[in-house]
Amino acid sequence: MPARRPVRCARGDRGQVALEFVGMVPLILLLVAAVWECVLIGYAFSLAGNAADEAARVGAVHGGGACDAAARRHVGGAWNLGVECGEAGDVYKATVKLNLPVFFPGLDIGIPITGEAGSAKEEED
């Protein structure tokens, strides 16, 4: 009995790579968007923590108005920002809240990201 030859399609595999590419593009774009969102969330946490730290440092020396201004100076205008400053015993505390961004700062879903910091109160001479 002779060996059977594989049956060949008339068109072969032409266009297979293009079809697979078109099928994978949405998945690749979704992955890129997810990674970008994770980077943006991490940046928001870093920004909130740094702004709270700077605000607490300035507030420990100059008081509440300076605390709020220092926090706003360290966060760009595109972010939805809330600042709370106040004394707690011998420590001056600052809390900075940014809303969780979606794809870029300013577009958010209202979930707060909080940065908190404290600094020992100092008397100005």
C-alpha positions, 0 to 999 in steps of 0.5 A, a space after each residue: 500500500 503506497 504512503 498517503 500524501 497530505 492533502 494540500 489546500 488550494 490557498 495554503 496558509 496565505 494571510 495567516 500571520 495577518 489574521 493572527 496579528 489582527 486578533 492579537 492587537 486588541 489584547 496587546 492594547 488592553 495589556 498596554 492600557 492595564 500597565 499604564 494604569 498601574 504606573 499612573 496609580 503608583 505615581 499618584 501614591 508617590 505624589 500624594 506621599 511626597 506632597 504630604 511630607 513637604 506640607 507637614 514639614 512646612 506646616 510644622 514651622 509656618 502653620 496651616 496656610 503654608 501647609 496647604 500651599 506647600 502641598 499644592 505646590 508639589 502637585 500639578 493642577 490637573 490632579 483633584 487635590 484635597 489637603 488637611 493640615 493640623 496639629 496632633 500634640 507635638 506633631 504637625 500632620 498633613 493628609 493629601 488626598 488625590 482621586 484615583 486617575 483613569 488613563 490621565 490625571 483629571 479623569 477620575 472615578 472618585 476613589 481617594 488615594 491618601 498620603 499622610 505625613 507628620 513632622 515635629 513642630 518647630 518654633 520660628 525665632 
